Amino acid sequence: MNNTSSWNDFFAGNATILTEFTVALATVAWLYILRQRPKDKE
C-alpha cells in the first residue's frame, strides 16, 4: 500500500498550479463584482 507517497507527490507537484488557479479565479470574481456595482461615484 504505497498510495500515500504518490498522493503526496501529486499534491506537492500541483500545489503551485492550484494556488495560481485560485488567485486567478479570485481576481476574476473580484473584477466581476466591481463591474456589477452601481457606479455612484463618477
C-alpha angles and dihedrals in degrees: 000000000000096000098116095062092051091048090050091051090048094052092042091053095047099040094095093044091048092049093049090047091051092049092048092049092049091049092052091047091049092050090047091052091048091052092049093054116102109254102233096147106066 
